[in-house]
Amino acid sequence: MSTHTIPNGADRSASDHLAPADTAPVQTVDPQTLQAWMNASEQLTVIDVRSPAEFETVRIHGSYNVPLPLLGKHAAQVAERVGHRTVLVCQSGVRATDAQRRLAAVGMGDLHVLDGGVPAFDRAGGPVVRGRARWALERQVRLVAGSLVTAGVLGSLWKRPAIALAGAIGAGLTVSALTDTCALGRLLSALPYNRAGKPVDPARTLDGLTRAGR
């Protein structure tokens, strides 16, 4: 398998969460089993739904980068091109699970979500390709949210209304968990730091998926 990237362009980032898809059973696969499938040279496609910047930092050897927003808009096209076992990966499993539900909704089967994401596969000794080091989007969200809460609490020692900032962040995180969306993640994904990544012609990547599906 060769490595390809679809740039998200106006779609922002793969970390950009979309509206929840229809509920579907989620099949997970552990890193050791994925390695065994890869070593067995079975018909297998690994699709990474993270942002191009995250994909460039570290990726599973032979995986295809199809950022989540792009996959959400073109799920039917992806399903048409891949007709065998497919493993969906991201940083933790959340975005890959979303992608699995979207592909299942258009009739794609034999889908599996990598348990623990790319970091777990790396820790298990799986073959990965490394590039420029960047913080994963989830880590950036935790840093920014934690910093704002801390600033709000400390600021309230001088100006009592500042505590409202901490409350707003807490409420936002609660809504994020309940709706499986992330407004802060969308904002961060629009930064140049997260929009970097080697651009590749989308048609070329779709052609690659077509070849992988044969």
C-alpha positions as CSV (number, residue, x, y, z in Angstrom):
1,M,0.0,0.0,0.0
2,S,1.2,3.5,-0.8
3,T,0.5,6.7,1.3
4,H,-1.7,9.4,-0.1
5,T,-3.3,12.6,1.2
6,I,-6.4,14.4,0.2
7,P,-6.1,18.1,1.2
8,N,-9.1,19.4,3.1
9,G,-9.0,22.8,1.4
10,A,-12.2,24.7,2.3
11,D,-13.3,21.7,4.4
12,R,-10.8,22.9,7.1
13,S,-9.5,19.8,8.9
14,A,-10.2,16.2,9.5
15,S,-10.4,17.1,13.1
16,D,-13.4,19.3,12.2
17,H,-16.3,17.3,13.6
18,L,-19.5,17.0,11.6
19,A,-23.0,16.4,12.7
20,P,-23.4,12.9,14.2
21,A,-24.2,10.2,11.6
22,D,-26.7,7.4,12.0
23,T,-25.9,5.0,14.7
24,A,-24.3,1.7,13.5
25,P,-22.5,-1.1,15.3
26,V,-18.8,-0.3,15.6
27,Q,-16.3,-3.1,15.2
28,T,-12.8,-2.4,16.7
29,V,-9.5,-4.0,16.0
30,D,-6.5,-3.9,18.3
31,P,-3.0,-2.8,17.0
32,Q,-1.6,-6.4,17.1
33,T,-4.4,-7.8,15.0
34,L,-4.0,-5.0,12.5
35,Q,-0.2,-5.8,12.2
36,A,-1.1,-9.4,11.6
37,W,-3.5,-8.5,8.8
38,M,-0.8,-6.3,7.2
39,N,1.9,-8.9,7.5
40,A,-0.5,-11.5,6.0
41,S,-0.7,-9.4,2.8
42,E,-4.5,-9.6,2.9
43,Q,-6.7,-7.2,0.9
44,L,-6.7,-4.4,3.3
45,T,-7.1,-0.6,3.2
46,V,-6.1,1.6,6.1
47,I,-7.8,5.1,6.0
48,D,-6.6,7.8,8.3
49,V,-9.3,10.4,8.9
50,R,-7.1,12.9,10.8
51,S,-6.0,16.3,9.4
52,P,-3.2,16.4,6.8
53,A,-0.9,18.0,9.5
54,E,-1.5,15.2,11.9
55,F,-1.0,12.7,9.1
56,E,2.3,14.3,8.2
57,T,3.5,14.1,11.7
58,V,3.1,10.3,12.1
59,R,1.1,7.8,10.1
60,I,0.7,4.1,9.6
61,H,2.8,2.9,6.7
62,G,0.7,2.4,3.6
63,S,-2.3,4.3,5.0
64,Y,-4.5,6.8,3.0
65,N,-5.3,10.2,4.4
66,V,-9.0,11.1,3.8
67,P,-9.8,13.9,6.3
68,L,-13.1,13.4,8.1
69,P,-15.0,16.4,6.6
70,L,-14.1,15.3,3.1
71,L,-15.0,11.7,3.9
72,G,-18.3,12.9,5.3
73,K,-19.1,14.7,2.0
74,H,-17.9,11.9,-0.3
75,A,-18.7,8.7,1.7
76,A,-20.5,7.1,-1.2
77,Q,-17.5,7.7,-3.5
78,V,-15.1,6.1,-0.9
79,A,-17.5,3.2,-0.5
80,E,-17.5,2.6,-4.3
81,R,-13.8,2.4,-4.4
82,V,-13.0,0.1,-1.5
83,G,-14.8,-3.2,-1.5
84,H,-12.9,-5.2,1.1
85,R,-11.7,-5.0,4.7
86,T,-11.1,-1.4,5.7
87,V,-9.5,-0.1,9.0
88,L,-10.3,3.5,9.9
89,V,-7.8,5.3,12.1
90,C,-7.4,8.6,13.9
91,Q,-5.7,9.9,17.0
92,S,-7.9,8.2,19.6
93,G,-10.7,6.4,17.8
94,V,-13.4,9.1,18.1
95,R,-13.1,10.5,14.5
96,A,-12.6,7.0,13.1
97,T,-15.8,5.8,14.8
98,D,-17.7,8.8,13.2
99,A,-16.2,7.9,9.8
100,Q,-17.2,4.2,10.3
101,R,-20.9,5.2,10.9
102,R,-20.9,7.5,7.9
103,L,-19.5,4.8,5.6
104,A,-21.8,2.2,7.0
105,A,-24.8,4.5,6.3
106,V,-24.0,4.4,2.6
107,G,-23.8,0.6,2.6
108,M,-20.0,0.0,3.1
109,G,-19.2,-3.2,5.1
110,D,-16.2,-4.9,6.7
111,L,-15.3,-1.7,8.5
112,H,-13.1,-1.7,11.6
113,V,-11.9,1.1,13.9
114,L,-8.4,0.9,15.3
115,D,-8.6,0.8,19.1
116,G,-6.4,3.5,20.6
117,G,-5.7,5.1,17.2
118,V,-2.3,5.7,15.6
119,P,-0.5,6.3,19.0
120,A,-1.5,2.8,20.2
121,F,-0.3,1.3,16.9
122,D,3.0,3.1,17.3
123,R,3.4,1.9,20.9
124,A,2.7,-1.6,19.8
125,G,5.7,-1.5,17.4
126,G,3.6,-1.2,14.3
127,P,5.3,0.3,11.1
128,V,4.9,4.0,11.1
129,V,6.3,6.9,9.0
130,R,7.4,10.0,10.9
131,G,7.6,13.6,9.6
132,R,7.6,17.0,11.3
133,A,6.5,16.9,14.9
134,R,3.2,18.6,15.7
135,W,0.8,18.5,18.6
136,A,-2.3,16.5,17.9
137,L,-5.5,18.5,17.8
138,E,-7.0,16.8,20.9
139,R,-3.9,17.9,22.8
140,Q,-4.2,21.5,21.6
141,V,-7.9,21.6,22.7
142,R,-6.9,20.4,26.2
143,L,-4.2,23.0,26.4
144,V,-6.3,25.9,25.3
145,A,-9.4,24.9,27.4
146,G,-7.3,24.3,30.5
147,S,-5.5,27.6,30.0
148,L,-8.7,29.6,29.6
149,V,-10.3,27.9,32.7
150,T,-7.1,28.7,34.7
151,A,-7.1,32.3,33.5
152,G,-10.8,32.7,34.4
153,V,-10.3,31.4,37.9
154,L,-7.1,33.4,38.6
155,G,-8.7,36.5,37.0
156,S,-11.7,36.2,39.3
157,L,-9.4,37.0,42.2
158,W,-9.2,40.5,40.9
159,K,-12.3,40.8,38.9
160,R,-15.1,38.5,40.0
161,P,-16.9,38.4,36.6
162,A,-13.8,36.7,35.1
163,I,-15.1,33.5,36.7
164,A,-17.7,33.4,33.9
165,L,-14.9,32.5,31.4
166,A,-14.3,29.3,33.3
167,G,-18.0,28.6,33.4
168,A,-18.4,29.2,29.7
169,I,-15.5,26.8,28.9
170,G,-17.0,24.1,31.2
171,A,-20.4,24.5,29.5
172,G,-18.8,24.3,26.1
173,L,-17.0,21.1,26.9
174,T,-20.2,19.6,28.3
175,V,-22.1,20.4,25.1
176,S,-19.1,19.1,23.1
177,A,-19.4,15.7,24.9
178,L,-23.2,15.5,24.6
179,T,-23.3,16.4,20.9
180,D,-20.0,14.8,19.8
181,T,-18.9,18.1,18.2
182,C,-16.0,20.4,19.0
183,A,-16.3,24.1,18.2
184,L,-12.8,24.8,19.7
185,G,-11.4,22.0,17.6
186,R,-12.9,23.6,14.5
187,L,-11.3,27.0,15.4
188,L,-7.9,25.5,16.1
189,S,-8.0,23.4,12.9
190,A,-8.3,26.6,10.9
191,L,-4.9,27.9,12.2
192,P,-2.0,27.7,9.7
193,Y,-0.2,25.3,12.2
194,N,-2.9,22.7,11.7
195,R,-3.6,23.4,8.0
196,A,-0.1,22.5,6.9
197,G,0.6,19.2,5.1
198,K,1.8,18.2,1.8
199,P,-1.0,18.9,-0.7
200,V,-1.9,16.0,-3.1
201,D,-4.4,16.0,-5.9
202,P,-7.7,14.6,-4.6
203,A,-8.3,12.7,-7.8
204,R,-5.0,10.9,-7.5
205,T,-5.9,9.8,-4.0
206,L,-9.3,8.6,-5.1
207,D,-7.6,6.7,-7.9
208,G,-5.4,5.1,-5.2
209,L,-8.4,4.0,-3.3
210,T,-9.8,2.5,-6.5
211,R,-6.6,0.5,-7.0
212,A,-6.7,-0.6,-3.3
213,G,-10.2,-1.8,-3.7
214,R,-9.4,-4.2,-6.5
